[in-house]
Amino acid sequence: MRKIKPPTPPDNKERAGPARDFSIFSELELERRRNSDQDFDADLFHEAVTLVLGKIAGLGGREQGDAEDDHQ
């Protein structure tokens, strides 16, 4: 059976703040889990990371927008 490598998330250099920190953490966690003897679903892991990064990006935009509203 051929293994398909999941799509690689964008480089950490393209992120800032909490999104970059979480992305770095998730890369290290992915490597740790791959080296583990336990079963691991890399596709599910990538899906979860993508979901969290999307949520972080949404929160970042909303917080910035909220701060701009306070200055008006």
N, C-alpha and C positions, 0 to 999 in steps of 0.2 A: 504494500500500500504506500502510495506517495504522500509525503507530508507537505501540506501547503503552509507556507509561512504567512502569518497574518500581516496586514499592511502595517508599516512602521509609522508611528505617530510623527508629526513634524519635529524637527530638531529643537532641543531645549533652548537654543539661542534665539528662537522665534518667540519665546514666552518670557514673561516677567512675573515677579512676585510669587504668590501662592501657586499659580499654575506651573511655573518652572520648578518650584520646590517639589510639588507633587509628582511631576513628570520624572524628575531625577530619582525620587523615592521609588516610583513604580518600575523604573528600569532596573534598579538594584534588586527590588523584590522579585521581578521577573527572572533575573539571573539566579537568584537564590532558589526559587522554586524549580527552575529547570535543573539545577544541580542536586535537588532533593530526590530521595528515593520514593517519595509519595506521588500518587497520581496527580496530574495537573492539566487543566484545560486552558491552554494558552489563548485560544480564541475567546473564551469567556472572560479571561483576564483582560485582554485588549479591549473587549467590548465595554467592560466596567471602567477601565481607565479613560476611554473615550467619553463615556457618559459623565464621569466626574469632571474631566477637563472642560466639557461643555457647560456644566453647571457652574464651575469656577469662573469661566469666561462670562457667563450671564450675570453672576453676582457682581463681578468687577465692573461691568458696564452700568449696572443699576446703582451701585454705590457711588460711582463717579457722577452719574446723573443726579442722584439725590444730593450730593455735595454741591453741584452747580445750582440746583434749585434753592438751596439755603442761602446762596450768595446774592440772589435777586431780590 
